[in-house]
Amino acid sequence: MVWTTTYKIPQSIAILAVAGTMLGMDISSMSIFLGSEYFNRYFNYPGPVIQGLMTGANPVGGLIGCVLFGILTERIGRVTTFQVVALIWILGSVISAMVLNVTMLIVGRLVRGIAVGTLSVLLPVYIGEVIPSNKKGAATSIVQLALTLAILVTFFTCFLLNFLENQISFRVAWGLEMIPALVFFLLSFCLSESPRWLVAHGQYDRAQDILQHFAQGKVSNANITKIDILEMYGTNQRTGYWDLLSKPLLKYTLIGVTVQVLVQACGINILMFYIVYICEMIGLKGTSKLSAASVPYLINVVFTCIPILTLDRLRRKLVIVHGGISLACTMTLIGIMMGCLGHKVPPVNGNSTIVWEVTGTPGLIVLALCFLFVAIFASTLSCCAWLYTNEVLPARAKSKGMALCMATSWFLNSCLTFTTPLLLSKIKWITFVLLGVVTIILSTIIAIWFPETREKKELEPQPDEVTSKNSNEDTSEVEKETRSAAPSPYIHEMNKIELIAEQGYQETV
């Protein structure tokens, strides 16, 4: 079968969206089964530590995946790494579908987590290197929307399979997760390699050919030369991980890491992973519990549509700060209400993690605040934090910098996911208050000291301005060969990593 490489931006985004579904499937594939009697009986009623290992195996794999990204993508390229990741995901799905004990469950989630961790770095890096600047926000948001849709579909699939009330339920659910990976593996052969990666490896002719293909139909008579490519991407000098800690890059690295810490510290993954536990704390049971637990996933999908329509026009820092402060207030209020209006109870249904209860109207208010929390996160941090981290890193440090920032995110995610059952069993409602306090501190730091990355776009020449300039120039052969000071308008439309913009932007931090 012959696969034709696509150079159309909408088609490329659509293929990346399929990869986005893989990012979301594992988030909800455990939440239904964790509270089920047959699931706990099959795995010998795991305690808080084992529950943490079962759920936390995925983010631990994500941390490993970030390291794997740095090894693979610099050697074999972005597209080939996409294909390797899809195969890793399929392997993890097979292990999970054949699960026999807790060890196999943890290994299966760990392997899939490796694929997710690699994708969490590779997707924003690829978007930053291939998608035009004026469409990066929409592309990031569409991938995030695919992620949230996958969470929702997986949840309802598990919800329906749960009625079987035996091991077939989770085996089928986890086996079905290999379908999007198979689809993405096939579609990935249609993606073009990143010109940025090609230039970094000295493949200027191939990078020039790809950019010429993208230029067709965009700008009339666009003629992209190697001089233009060098101006866009610089030389093939590479940045190592230790360089991220050097004086010129350290502040950008710290900014990106802090934003990713905020994403995890706000508590979104804890809420999504353990929403079933919260429903049990407020007294919901049976179908009512599972129905209420599905609402956050639906809210997540609906409110992720907002960044698709607005993110390219909004200031990134403003979105993150407003979102972070709102999330902090909501999470703190959840904890305070649970502490003031709830009380300690014996382990619910034998689950030693759930030892606190807040029923009646206060419980419903807590649940409503959880729904509000998800809505705020989906419309602010879910997409913008990803985009901001990619934009704040200088061109030469984007690949390694994103890997380090996302590795930090996955490390904190794994720590929180693992310790949450222990925290809920020991300090109970104080867990939510702590998350709120940390979130407000990080949001304040971002508001006071961090730069606005959307201003970076204003430093780039606009396509119309360059086109007008070029139309008034002499078209002699000599001037065409020496036009390195004014590259083609298509380059300014496609390029996200201009050295001049980077230098000017560094002065604003």
Rosetta blueprint (number, residue, H / E / L):
1 M L
2 V L
3 W L
4 T L
5 T L
6 T L
7 Y L
8 K L
9 I H
10 P H
11 Q H
12 S H
13 I H
14 A H
15 I H
16 L H
17 A H
18 V H
19 A H
20 G H
21 T H
22 M H
23 L H
24 G H
25 M H
26 D H
27 I H
28 S H
29 S L
30 M L
31 S H
32 I H
33 F H
34 L H
35 G L
36 S L
37 E H
38 Y H
39 F H
40 N H
41 R H
42 Y H
43 F L
44 N L
45 Y L
46 P L
47 G L
48 P H
49 V H
50 I H
51 Q H
52 G H
53 L H
54 M H
55 T H
56 G H
57 A H
58 N H
59 P H
60 V H
61 G H
62 G H
63 L H
64 I H
65 G H
66 C H
67 V H
68 L H
69 F H
70 G H
71 I H
72 L H
73 T H
74 E H
75 R H
76 I H
77 G L
78 R H
79 V H
80 T H
81 T H
82 F H
83 Q H
84 V H
85 V H
86 A H
87 L H
88 I H
89 W H
90 I H
91 L H
92 G H
93 S H
94 V H
95 I H
96 S H
97 A H
98 M L
99 V L
100 L L
101 N L
102 V H
103 T H
104 M H
105 L H
106 I H
107 V H
108 G H
109 R H
110 L H
111 V H
112 R H
113 G H
114 I H
115 A H
116 V H
117 G H
118 T H
119 L H
120 S H
121 V H
122 L H
123 L H
124 P H
125 V H
126 Y H
127 I H
128 G H
129 E H
130 V H
131 I L
132 P L
133 S H
134 N H
135 K H
136 K H
137 G H
138 A H
139 A H
140 T H
141 S H
142 I H
143 V H
144 Q H
145 L H
146 A H
147 L H
148 T H
149 L H
150 A H
151 I H
152 L H
153 V H
154 T H
155 F H
156 F H
157 T H
158 C H
159 F H
160 L H
161 L H
162 N H
163 F H
164 L H
165 E L
166 N L
167 Q L
168 I H
169 S H
170 F H
171 R H
172 V H
173 A H
174 W H
175 G H
176 L H
177 E L
178 M H
179 I H
180 P H
181 A H
182 L H
183 V H
184 F H
185 F H
186 L H
187 L H
188 S H
189 F H
190 C H
191 L L
192 S L
193 E L
194 S L
195 P H
196 R H
197 W H
198 L H
199 V H
200 A H
201 H L
202 G L
203 Q L
204 Y H
205 D H
206 R H
207 A H
208 Q H
209 D H
210 I H
211 L H
212 Q H
213 H H
214 F H
215 A H
216 Q L
217 G L
218 K L
219 V L
220 S L
221 N L
222 A L
223 N L
224 I L
225 T L
226 K H
227 I H
228 D H
229 I H
230 L H
231 E H
232 M H
233 Y H
234 G L
235 T L
236 N L
237 Q L
238 R L
239 T L
240 G L
241 Y L
242 W H
243 D H
244 L H
245 L H
246 S L
247 K H
248 P H
249 L H
250 L H
251 K H
252 Y H
253 T H
254 L H
255 I H
256 G H
257 V H
258 T H
259 V H
260 Q H
261 V H
262 L H
263 V H
264 Q H
265 A H
266 C L
267 G L
268 I H
269 N H
270 I H
271 L H
272 M H
273 F H
274 Y L
275 I H
276 V H
277 Y H
278 I H
279 C H
280 E H
281 M H
282 I L
283 G L
284 L L
285 K L
286 G H
287 T H
288 S H
289 K H
290 L H
291 S H
292 A H
293 A H
294 S H
295 V H
296 P H
297 Y H
298 L H
299 I H
300 N H
301 V H
302 V H
303 F H
304 T H
305 C H
306 I H
307 P H
308 I H
309 L H
310 T H
311 L H
312 D H
313 R H
314 L L
315 R L
316 R H
317 K H
318 L H
319 V H
320 I H
321 V H
322 H H
323 G H
324 G H
325 I H
326 S H
327 L H
328 A H
329 C H
330 T H
331 M H
332 T H
333 L H
334 I H
335 G H
336 I H
337 M H
338 M H
339 G H
340 C H
341 L H
342 G L
343 H E
344 K E
345 V L
346 P L
347 P L
348 V E
349 N L
350 G L
351 N E
352 S L
353 T L
354 I L
355 V L
356 W E
357 E E
358 V L
359 T L
360 G H
361 T H
362 P H
363 G H
364 L H
365 I H
366 V H
367 L H
368 A H
369 L H
370 C H
371 F H
372 L H
373 F H
374 V H
375 A H
376 I H
377 F H
378 A H
379 S H
380 T L
381 L H
382 S H
383 C H
384 C H
385 A H
386 W H
387 L H
388 Y H
389 T H
390 N H
391 E H
392 V H
393 L L
394 P L
395 A H
396 R H
397 A H
398 K H
399 S H
400 K H
401 G H
402 M H
403 A H
404 L H
405 C H
406 M H
407 A H
408 T H
409 S H
410 W H
411 F H
412 L H
413 N H
414 S H
415 C H
416 L H
417 T H
418 F H
419 T H
420 T H
421 P H
422 L H
423 L H
424 L H
425 S H
426 K H
427 I L
428 K L
429 W L
430 I H
431 T H
432 F H
433 V H
434 L H
435 L H
436 G H
437 V H
438 V H
439 T H
440 I H
441 I H
442 L H
443 S H
444 T H
445 I H
446 I H
447 A H
448 I H
449 W H
450 F L
451 P L
452 E L
453 T L
454 R L
455 E H
456 K H
457 K H
458 E H
459 L L
460 E L
461 P L
462 Q L
463 P H
464 D H
465 E H
466 V H
467 T H
468 S H
469 K H
470 N H
471 S H
472 N L
473 E L
474 D L
475 T L
476 S L
477 E H
478 V H
479 E H
480 K H
481 E H
482 T L
483 R H
484 S H
485 A H
486 A L
487 P L
488 S L
489 P H
490 Y H
491 I H
492 H H
493 E H
494 M H
495 N L
496 K L
497 I L
498 E L
499 L H
500 I H
501 A H
502 E H
503 Q H
504 G H
505 Y H
506 Q H
507 E L
508 T L
509 V L
